[in-house]
Amino acid sequence: ARAWDPPHRRWLAAAASVLLGTAVAFSLWLAAPGRSLAADVVKHMAGEPNAWARTEISVPEPRLDKVLIDSHVRFRLSAGLVSYASSCSFRGHTVPHLVVQTDSGPVTVMVLTHEALRSAMRFNEQGYRGVIIPVHGHGSLAVLERDPDMDIKTVEGVAARVLGALDWST
């Protein structure tokens, strides 16, 4: 019986090591944060460089309405000149992507009806700075810019102005 002890113990030790390693790897995988919403917004923006043009030409109102209709929202033009409006694929959903011209430069707005947040979050990633604010019952609103001279308070002011200019139909 003694002849089986050393191989048996080695086998048990190896099995325990594999089991422990698998458990550690699995727990690290569960604990690892998913890709952040801000990182996904920034990644999306990097794919649309032409949206950042500074211009005085506004998107025709019927085009703007068409982009916003699936999100059940209308945009009052009091928030500023909208120079870009597109329906974009984002995290498996089609979302409105707008560019609002401000005195400080163009600011991007994404209406994220499928992304609910508990509280506002600021971000500064890969040359983009912005805020994502919760909209109770309607998801969230991402507002960002890439001008190094624009401060976060300006972005937050634009976010408040845009949020006040949105009329939700549901």
N, CA, C and O of each residue as an XYZ file, in Angstrom:
680
protein
N       0.829     -1.191      0.000
C       0.000      0.000      0.000
C       0.865      1.241      0.000
O       0.480      2.263     -0.568
N       2.021      1.171      0.624
C       2.921      2.318      0.703
C       3.461      2.732     -0.659
O       3.793      3.899     -0.865
N       3.553      1.797     -1.581
C       4.101      2.109     -2.898
C       3.204      3.101     -3.646
O       3.690      3.824     -4.515
N       1.917      3.150     -3.330
C       0.995      4.063     -4.033
C       0.943      5.442     -3.419
O       0.407      6.351     -4.052
N       1.455      5.651     -2.254
C       1.336      6.944     -1.589
C       2.018      8.088     -2.341
O       1.370      9.102     -2.599
N       3.304      7.964     -2.703
C       3.922      9.122     -3.354
C       3.250      9.525     -4.683
O       2.976     10.711     -4.866
N       2.971      8.592     -5.624
C       2.304      9.042     -6.856
C       0.899      9.579     -6.578
O       0.457     10.541     -7.207
N       0.207      8.949     -5.636
C      -1.136      9.372     -5.298
C      -1.118     10.802     -4.739
O      -1.969     11.621     -5.086
N      -0.161     11.086     -3.888
C      -0.039     12.420     -3.303
C       0.326     13.446     -4.377
O      -0.191     14.563     -4.395
N       1.230     13.039     -5.272
C       1.609     13.968     -6.349
C       0.410     14.269     -7.239
O       0.216     15.411     -7.656
N      -0.386     13.262     -7.526
C      -1.564     13.470     -8.355
C      -2.560     14.405     -7.663
O      -3.117     15.302     -8.295
N      -2.777     14.193     -6.371
C      -3.681     15.062     -5.610
C      -3.151     16.495     -5.539
O      -3.923     17.448     -5.647
N      -1.849     16.646     -5.360
C      -1.242     17.979     -5.305
C      -1.391     18.688     -6.652
O      -1.710     19.876     -6.702
N      -1.160     17.956     -7.737
C      -1.307     18.541     -9.072
C      -2.764     18.925     -9.328
O      -3.024     20.003     -9.863
N      -3.707     18.079     -8.961
C      -5.126     18.370     -9.153
C      -5.546     19.582     -8.325
O      -6.304     20.431     -8.793
N      -5.049     19.653     -7.100
C      -5.372     20.792     -6.232
C      -4.804     22.084     -6.823
O      -5.462     23.124     -6.774
N      -3.607     22.030     -7.373
C      -2.988     23.209     -7.981
C      -3.796     23.698     -9.180
O      -4.041     24.894     -9.335
N      -4.203     22.753    -10.024
C      -5.001     23.117    -11.197
C      -6.332     23.718    -10.760
O      -6.770     24.731    -11.305
N      -6.969     23.096     -9.781
C      -8.250     23.590     -9.288
C      -8.096     24.982     -8.673
O      -8.922     25.859     -8.928
N      -7.071     25.196     -7.882
C      -6.826     26.493     -7.271
C      -6.534     27.544     -8.336
O      -7.052     28.658     -8.264
N      -5.716     27.200     -9.315
C      -5.396     28.140    -10.397
C      -6.630     28.514    -11.190
O      -6.811     29.677    -11.550
N      -7.479     27.540    -11.464
C      -8.726     27.805    -12.194
C      -9.639     28.710    -11.376
O     -10.254     29.628    -11.919
N      -9.729     28.458    -10.083
C     -10.574     29.274     -9.212
C     -10.067     30.720     -9.158
O     -10.862     31.657     -9.219
N      -8.762     30.900     -9.044
C      -8.182     32.245     -9.011
C      -8.446     32.965    -10.335
O      -8.876     34.119    -10.344
N      -8.187     32.280    -11.450
C      -8.405     32.894    -12.769
C      -9.871     33.279    -12.960
O     -10.168     34.362    -13.464
N     -10.779     32.403    -12.562
C     -12.203     32.673    -12.703
C     -12.620     33.860    -11.843
O     -13.390     34.710    -12.290
N     -12.118     33.924    -10.612
C     -12.497     35.042     -9.740
C     -11.928     36.366    -10.255
O     -12.576     37.406    -10.131
N     -10.728     36.338    -10.829
C     -10.170     37.562    -11.424
C     -10.994     37.985    -12.637
O     -11.230     39.175    -12.845
N     -11.429     37.019    -13.431
C     -12.243     37.323    -14.600
C     -13.571     37.953    -14.173
O     -14.034     38.904    -14.803
N     -14.185     37.431    -13.113
C     -15.442     37.990    -12.629
C     -15.254     39.382    -12.040
O     -16.123     40.244    -12.176
N     -14.124     39.596    -11.390
C     -13.880     40.875    -10.724
C     -13.405     41.952    -11.690
O     -13.505     43.138    -11.377
N     -12.893     41.570    -12.850
C     -12.370     42.558    -13.804
C     -13.508     43.426    -14.317
O     -14.556     42.905    -14.699
N     -13.319     44.742    -14.333
C     -14.379     45.615    -14.822
C     -14.554     45.434    -16.320
O     -13.591     45.220    -17.056
N     -15.803     45.526    -16.753
C     -16.069     45.490    -18.186
C     -15.591     46.779    -18.816
O     -15.223     47.725    -18.119
N     -15.598     46.812    -20.107
C     -15.210     48.022    -20.819
C     -16.131     49.145    -20.359
O     -17.351     48.980    -20.361
N     -15.579     50.257    -19.974
C     -16.385     51.339    -19.422
C     -17.183     52.043    -20.508
O     -16.801     52.051    -21.679
N     -18.282     52.625    -20.101
C     -19.136     53.380    -21.006
C     -18.355     54.541    -21.622
O     -18.444     54.785    -22.825
N     -17.593     55.251    -20.798
C     -16.798     56.375    -21.311
C     -15.798     55.908    -22.366
O     -15.633     56.563    -23.395
N     -15.135     54.785    -22.120
C     -14.171     54.270    -23.099
C     -14.861     53.915    -24.406
O     -14.299     54.131    -25.480
N     -16.067     53.376    -24.329
C     -16.799     53.039    -25.544
C     -17.250     54.291    -26.293
O     -17.243     54.312    -27.524
N     -17.641     55.333    -25.561
C     -18.013     56.599    -26.202
C     -16.800     57.175    -26.930
O     -16.909     57.601    -28.080
N     -15.656     57.188    -26.269
C     -14.425     57.711    -26.874
C     -14.042     56.894    -28.103
O     -13.670     57.456    -29.133
N     -14.131     55.579    -27.999
C     -13.795     54.723    -29.135
C     -14.707     55.036    -30.319
O     -14.251     55.091    -31.461
N     -15.982     55.237    -30.048
C     -16.921     55.573    -31.116
C     -16.537     56.898    -31.771
O     -16.577     57.021    -32.995
N     -16.171     57.877    -30.967
C     -15.820     59.201    -31.502
C     -14.582     59.146    -32.377
O     -14.497     59.854    -33.381
N     -13.638     58.326    -32.013
C     -12.414     58.206    -32.807
C     -12.725     57.687    -34.208
O     -11.957     57.919    -35.141
N     -13.845     56.988    -34.358
C     -14.237     56.443    -35.653
C     -15.001     57.426    -36.520
O     -15.343     57.102    -37.658
N     -15.278     58.623    -36.009
C     -16.023     59.620    -36.779
C     -15.335     60.982    -36.715
O     -15.898     61.927    -36.161
N     -14.128     61.100    -37.272
C     -13.383     62.358    -37.167
C     -14.030     63.526    -37.909
O     -13.819     64.676    -37.523
N     -14.805     63.273    -38.953
C     -15.418     64.353    -39.727
C     -16.535     65.065    -38.973
O     -16.952     66.153    -39.371
N     -17.018     64.476    -37.907
C     -18.104     65.085    -37.139
C     -17.646     66.337    -36.397
O     -18.484     67.128    -35.964
N     -16.349     66.533    -36.241
C     -15.829     67.611    -35.401
C     -15.658     68.945    -36.115
O     -15.091     69.866    -35.528
N     -16.112     69.089    -37.329
C     -15.896     70.332    -38.079
C     -16.577     71.514    -37.390
O     -17.686     71.396    -36.869
N     -15.895     72.638    -37.400
C     -16.458     73.889    -36.915
C     -17.175     74.522    -38.099
O     -16.561     74.771    -39.136
N     -18.464     74.781    -37.951
C     -19.249     75.281    -39.075
C     -20.444     76.089    -38.591
O     -20.828     76.016    -37.424
N     -21.019     76.848    -39.492
C     -22.250     77.597    -39.209
C     -23.428     76.996    -39.967
O     -24.518     77.568    -39.983
N     -23.209     75.850    -40.591
C     -24.260     75.202    -41.375
C     -24.965     74.184    -40.492
O     -24.342     73.257    -39.976
N     -26.267     74.366    -40.325
C     -27.012     73.462    -39.451
C     -27.609     72.300    -40.248
O     -27.837     72.390    -41.454
N     -27.846     71.223    -39.532
C     -28.530     70.073    -40.096
C     -29.988     70.487    -40.313
O     -30.596     71.080    -39.422
N     -30.554     70.184    -41.476
C     -31.976     70.507    -41.684
C     -32.846     69.837    -40.622
O     -32.603     68.690    -40.244
N     -33.851     70.553    -40.150
C     -34.691     70.043    -39.061
C     -35.326     68.681    -39.366
O     -35.392     67.851    -38.459
N     -35.801     68.401    -40.599
C     -36.341     67.062    -40.861
C     -35.292     65.955    -40.684
O     -35.615     64.861    -40.221
N     -34.056     66.237    -41.047
C     -32.970     65.252    -40.868
C     -32.717     65.023    -39.379
O     -32.564     63.882    -38.942
N     -32.672     66.095    -38.610
C     -32.461     65.986    -37.166
C     -33.597     65.195    -36.520
O     -33.352     64.323    -35.687
N     -34.823     65.494    -36.899
C     -35.971     64.763    -36.348
C     -35.886     63.277    -36.677
O     -36.201     62.439    -35.833
N     -35.467     62.944    -37.890
C     -35.358     61.536    -38.302
C     -34.325     60.792    -37.452
O     -34.538     59.636    -37.088
N     -33.209     61.450    -37.136
C     -32.162     60.832    -36.315
C     -32.660     60.602    -34.891
O     -32.290     59.613    -34.259
N     -33.483     61.495    -34.390
C     -33.931     61.426    -32.995
C     -35.184     60.589    -32.770
O     -35.448     60.177    -31.640
N     -35.956     60.330    -33.808
C     -37.285     59.728    -33.642
C     -37.273     58.385    -32.910
O     -38.143     58.144    -32.073
N     -36.320     57.511    -33.200
C     -36.296     56.195    -32.547
C     -35.969     56.277    -31.064
O     -36.255     55.345    -30.312
N     -35.378     57.372    -30.643
C     -35.079     57.569    -29.218
C     -36.217     58.290    -28.506
O     -36.127     58.573    -27.311
N     -37.287     58.586    -29.240
C     -38.473     59.243    -28.676
C     -38.125     60.589    -28.054
O     -38.551     60.915    -26.946
N     -37.338     61.360    -28.799
C     -36.917     62.657    -28.296
C     -36.931     63.673    -29.437
O     -36.676     63.336    -30.593
N     -37.232     64.909    -29.090
C     -37.124     66.035    -30.029
C     -36.144     67.025    -29.417
O     -35.969     67.084    -28.200
N     -35.523     67.786    -30.274
C     -34.478     68.717    -29.849
C     -34.930     70.133    -30.165
O     -35.149     70.484    -31.324
N     -35.067     70.940    -29.124
C     -35.378     72.357    -29.334
C     -34.094     73.065    -29.752
O     -33.044     72.866    -29.140
N     -34.175     73.866    -30.761
C     -32.980     74.502    -31.319
C     -32.364     75.545    -30.393
O     -31.330     76.125    -30.725
N     -32.976     75.791    -29.248
C     -32.421     76.749    -28.290
C     -31.086     76.281    -27.702
O     -30.356     77.080    -27.116
N     -30.768     75.007    -27.852
C     -29.518     74.476    -27.295
C     -28.314     74.844    -28.139
O     -27.178     74.711    -27.684
N     -28.537     75.299    -29.344
C     -27.427     75.678    -30.206
C     -27.557     75.053    -31.574
O     -28.431     74.222    -31.823
N     -26.673     75.469    -32.451
C     -26.673     74.986    -33.820
C     -26.186     73.545    -33.868
O     -25.093     73.238    -33.391
N     -26.990     72.665    -34.441
C     -26.606     71.265    -34.614
C     -26.032     71.139    -36.020
O     -26.745     71.313    -37.008
N     -24.743     70.837    -36.103
C     -24.059     70.783    -37.400
C     -23.867     69.361    -37.913
O     -23.425     69.159    -39.044
N     -24.198     68.384    -37.088
C     -24.007     66.982    -37.465
C     -25.061     66.173    -36.744
O     -25.279     66.356    -35.546
N     -25.713     65.286    -37.460
C     -26.700     64.396    -36.853
C     -26.641     63.067    -37.588
O     -26.786     63.008    -38.809
N     -26.426     62.005    -36.828
C     -26.312     60.686    -37.419
C     -26.896     59.650    -36.472
O     -26.842     59.802    -35.252
N     -27.455     58.596    -37.054
C     -27.893     57.444    -36.269
C     -26.736     56.459    -36.279
O     -26.354     55.952    -37.333
N     -26.184     56.192    -35.111
C     -24.975     55.376    -35.012
C     -25.231     54.090    -34.225
O     -26.064     54.050    -33.319
N     -24.506     53.060    -34.588
C     -24.550     51.818    -33.837
C     -23.617     51.961    -32.640
O     -22.440     52.288    -32.789
N     -24.162     51.710    -31.446
C     -23.382     51.840    -30.219
C     -23.854     50.799    -29.223
O     -25.005     50.822    -28.786
N     -22.962     49.888    -28.865
C     -23.264     48.831    -27.907
C     -24.531     48.061    -28.276
O     -25.345     47.735    -27.412
N     -24.684     47.779    -29.549
C     -25.797     46.970    -30.005
C     -27.099     47.709    -30.227
O     -28.121     47.079    -30.500
N     -27.092     49.028    -30.118
C     -28.297     49.827    -30.307
C     -28.003     50.961    -31.281
O     -26.851     51.361    -31.447
N     -29.038     51.471    -31.916
C     -28.897     52.652    -32.767
C     -29.185     53.866    -31.906
O     -30.255     53.974    -31.306
N     -28.221     54.786    -31.849
C     -28.355     55.964    -30.987
C     -28.097     57.241    -31.788
O     -27.332     57.233    -32.753
N     -28.744     58.342    -31.380
C     -28.469     59.622    -32.017
C     -27.100     60.155    -31.607
O     -26.729     60.130    -30.434
N     -26.372     60.629    -32.587
C     -25.059     61.242    -32.378
C     -25.152     62.622    -33.025
O     -25.333     62.741    -34.236
N     -25.024     63.661    -32.203
C     -25.140     65.038    -32.666
C     -23.862     65.795    -32.372
O     -23.117     65.441    -31.459
N     -23.610     66.842    -33.150
C     -22.560     67.795    -32.821
C     -23.225     69.157    -32.711
O     -23.877     69.626    -33.644
N     -23.049     69.781    -31.555
C     -23.597     71.104    -31.284
C     -22.436     72.095    -31.305
O     -21.420     71.896    -30.639
N     -22.605     73.158    -32.075
C     -21.576     74.199    -32.135
C     -21.755     75.140    -30.948
O     -22.869     75.578    -30.661
N     -20.663     75.447    -30.263
C     -20.684     76.389    -29.137
C     -19.662     77.486    -29.406
O     -18.875     77.395    -30.348
N     -19.681     78.507    -28.584
C     -18.676     79.567    -28.721
C     -17.267     79.022    -28.521
O     -16.302     79.575    -29.048
N     -17.154     77.948    -27.768
C     -15.852     77.334    -27.488
C     -15.447     76.280    -28.506
O     -14.323     75.780    -28.469
N     -16.356     75.936    -29.418
C     -16.055     74.922    -30.418
C     -17.104     73.833    -30.435
O     -18.059     73.874    -29.659
N     -16.936     72.849    -31.322
C     -17.922     71.780    -31.439
C     -17.900     70.825    -30.244
O     -16.840     70.497    -29.711
N     -19.080     70.393    -29.842
C     -19.244     69.453    -28.738
C     -20.147     68.326    -29.228
O     -21.196     68.575    -29.823
N     -19.738     67.101    -28.977
C     -20.516     65.945    -29.399
C     -21.497     65.539    -28.311
O     -21.187     65.578    -27.120
N     -22.690     65.147    -28.750
C     -23.742     64.686    -27.846
C     -24.221     63.334    -28.362
O     -24.551     63.193    -29.540
N     -24.256     62.352    -27.483
C     -24.828     61.051    -27.819
C     -25.979     60.772    -26.853
O     -25.805     60.816    -25.636
N     -27.150     60.486    -27.410
C     -28.328     60.166    -26.606
C     -28.335     58.649    -26.422
O     -28.590     57.903    -27.368
N     -28.057     58.203    -25.208
C     -27.857     56.783    -24.909
C     -29.048     56.240    -24.108
O     -28.952     56.032    -22.899
N     -30.150     56.018    -24.791
C     -31.376     55.598    -24.100
C     -31.261     54.229    -23.450
O     -32.063     53.894    -22.578
N     -30.278     53.429    -23.857
C     -30.118     52.072    -23.296
C     -29.027     51.999    -22.224
O     -28.654     50.908    -21.795
N     -28.523     53.136    -21.798
C     -27.438     53.165    -20.806
C     -27.879     53.962    -19.583
O     -27.771     55.188    -19.563
N     -28.369     53.276    -18.579
C     -28.811     53.942    -17.352
C     -27.640     54.079    -16.381
O     -26.883     53.130    -16.177
N     -27.495     55.244    -15.793
C     -26.463     55.514    -14.790
C     -27.127     55.946    -13.492
O     -28.235     56.483    -13.493
N     -26.439     55.705    -12.393
C     -26.941     56.173    -11.095
C     -26.560     57.620    -10.848
O     -27.319     58.375    -10.239
N     -25.380     58.007    -11.322
C     -24.941     59.384    -11.119
C     -24.066     59.812    -12.293
O     -23.588     58.981    -13.065
N     -23.866     61.110    -12.414
C     -23.058     61.657    -13.502
C     -21.609     61.220    -13.341
O     -21.121     61.025    -12.228
N     -20.938     61.073    -14.466
C     -19.525     60.724    -14.416
C     -18.750     61.588    -15.408
O     -19.160     61.782    -16.553
N     -17.634     62.089    -14.937
C     -16.707     62.827    -15.790
C     -15.677     61.849    -16.328
O     -15.386     60.833    -15.699
N     -15.125     62.161    -17.500
C     -14.046     61.339    -18.019
C     -13.074     62.189    -18.811
O     -13.424     63.253    -19.322
N     -11.853     61.704    -18.905
C     -10.793     62.347    -19.670
C      -9.944     61.211    -20.224
O      -9.052     60.709    -19.541
N     -10.221     60.804    -21.468
C      -9.559     59.643    -22.059
C      -9.124     59.935    -23.483
O      -9.901     60.466    -24.276
N      -7.903     59.596    -23.807
C      -7.362     59.641    -25.157
C      -7.611     60.977    -25.864
O      -7.921     61.000    -27.055
N      -7.478     62.075    -25.141
C      -7.651     63.395    -25.725
C      -9.080     63.894    -25.748
O      -9.339     64.997    -26.230
N     -10.009     63.111    -25.241
C     -11.409     63.524    -25.161
C     -11.765     63.747    -23.698
O     -11.352     62.989    -22.820
N     -12.532     64.790    -23.455
C     -12.967     65.117    -22.095
C     -14.483     65.272    -22.138
O     -15.024     65.845    -23.084
N     -15.156     64.771    -21.132
C     -16.606     64.903    -21.171
C     -17.293     64.466    -19.908
O     -16.675     64.233    -18.869
N     -18.598     64.363    -20.037
C     -19.452     63.978    -18.932
C     -20.566     63.095    -19.492
O     -21.048     63.308    -20.605
N     -20.958     62.115    -18.710
C     -22.121     61.297    -19.038
C     -23.084     61.478    -17.880
O     -22.762     61.188    -16.728
N     -24.279     61.965    -18.211
C     -25.238     62.275    -17.158
C     -26.483     61.394    -17.299
O     -26.955     61.130    -18.405
N     -26.997     60.951    -16.162
C     -28.215     60.132    -16.209
C     -29.423     60.996    -16.561
O     -29.504     62.158    -16.164
N     -30.350     60.422    -17.302
C     -31.613     61.076    -17.625
C     -32.694     60.118    -17.116
O     -32.986     59.107    -17.755
N     -33.267     60.436    -15.992
C     -34.208     59.532    -15.324
C     -35.291     59.041    -16.285
O     -36.019     59.835    -16.881
N     -35.381     57.728    -16.421
C     -36.382     57.118    -17.274
C     -36.046     57.117    -18.757
O     -36.819     56.605    -19.567
N     -34.890     57.691    -19.124
C     -34.545     57.806    -20.546
C     -33.092     57.439    -20.843
O     -32.607     57.741    -21.934
N     -32.392     56.808    -19.927
C     -31.005     56.416    -20.177
C     -30.025     57.469    -19.725
O     -30.053     57.900    -18.572
N     -29.156     57.886    -20.628
C     -28.148     58.885    -20.277
C     -27.771     59.701    -21.504
O     -28.156     59.396    -22.632
N     -27.007     60.748    -21.236
C     -26.563     61.671    -22.269
C     -25.057     61.823    -22.130
O     -24.559     62.202    -21.069
N     -24.333     61.527    -23.205
C     -22.874     61.701    -23.201
C     -22.550     62.979    -23.957
O     -23.022     63.183    -25.075
N     -21.751     63.828    -23.351
C     -21.338     65.091    -23.968
C     -19.826     65.169    -23.838
O     -19.285     65.075    -22.736
N     -19.139     65.342    -24.975
C     -17.682     65.364    -24.928
C     -17.097     66.304    -25.959
O     -17.758     66.700    -26.919
N     -15.851     66.648    -25.739
C     -15.113     67.538    -26.628
C     -13.671     67.077    -26.697
O     -13.239     66.234    -25.911
N     -12.928     67.636    -27.648
C     -11.518     67.253    -27.778
C     -10.598     68.459    -27.915
O      -9.447     68.311    -28.326
N     -11.080     69.635    -27.582
C     -10.276     70.859    -27.626
C      -9.549     71.010    -26.292
O     -10.201     71.144    -25.257
N      -8.218     70.993    -26.290
C      -7.497     71.065    -25.006
C      -7.732     72.379    -24.255
O      -7.460     72.458    -23.057
N      -8.232     73.405    -24.941
C      -8.483     74.684    -24.276
C      -9.863     74.767    -23.625
O     -10.125     75.686    -22.849
N     -10.747     73.814    -23.934
C     -12.084     73.835    -23.355
C     -12.046     73.110    -22.010
O     -11.517     72.003    -21.909
N     -12.606     73.737    -20.988
C     -12.579     73.084    -19.677
C     -13.854     72.273    -19.444
O     -14.846     72.428    -20.155
N     -13.804     71.419    -18.446
C     -14.903     70.503    -18.163
C     -16.156     71.267    -17.746
O     -17.265     70.794    -17.994
N     -16.014     72.417    -17.129
C     -17.185     73.213    -16.726
C     -17.960     73.669    -17.956
O     -19.190     73.714    -17.930
N     -17.258     74.005    -19.029
C     -17.922     74.387    -20.283
C     -18.699     73.204    -20.839
O     -19.837     73.355    -21.284
N     -18.079     72.022    -20.813
C     -18.746     70.806    -21.297
C     -19.990     70.532    -20.463
O     -21.042     70.206    -21.013
N     -19.884     70.660    -19.152
C     -21.037     70.429    -18.281
C     -22.139     71.455    -18.537
O     -23.323     71.128    -18.455
N     -21.755     72.693    -18.848
C     -22.740     73.721    -19.194
C     -23.483     73.375    -20.476
O     -24.699     73.546    -20.562
N     -22.751     72.891    -21.467
C     -23.375     72.462    -22.719
C     -24.304     71.279    -22.449
O     -25.409     71.222    -22.989
N     -23.859     70.335    -21.616
C     -24.690     69.173    -21.285
C     -26.002     69.625    -20.647
O     -27.062     69.101    -20.989
N     -25.947     70.574    -19.739
C     -27.161     71.075    -19.088
C     -28.069     71.768    -20.103
O     -29.287     71.589    -20.079
N     -27.473     72.553    -20.988
C     -28.260     73.259    -22.003
C     -28.930     72.263    -22.960
O     -30.105     72.412    -23.296
N     -28.178     71.255    -23.392
C     -28.739     70.248    -24.303
C     -29.837     69.449    -23.594
O     -30.904     69.219    -24.163
N     -29.579     69.034    -22.371
C     -30.571     68.270    -21.623
C     -31.868     69.073    -21.492
O     -32.958     68.513    -21.611
N     -31.756     70.378    -21.247
C     -32.927     71.233    -21.154
C     -33.655     71.421    -22.480
O     -34.821     71.816    -22.491
N     -32.992     71.149    -23.589
C     -33.580     71.323    -24.908
C     -34.171     70.033    -25.473
O     -34.699     70.032    -26.585
N     -34.087     68.948    -24.728
C     -34.635     67.676    -25.196
C     -36.054     67.504    -24.661
O     -36.310     67.653    -23.466
N     -36.964     67.187    -25.571
C     -38.340     66.876    -25.194
C     -38.555     65.396    -25.425
O     -38.503     64.925    -26.561
N     -38.798     64.655    -24.343
C     -38.990     63.218    -24.412
C     -40.456     62.918    -24.624
O     -41.309     63.471    -23.930
N     -40.765     62.043    -25.579
C     -42.164     61.732    -25.870
C     -42.675     60.526    -25.092
O     -43.883     60.288    -25.079
N     -41.816     59.767    -24.452
C     -42.281     58.637    -23.649
C     -41.615     58.645    -22.309
O     -41.876     57.769    -21.485
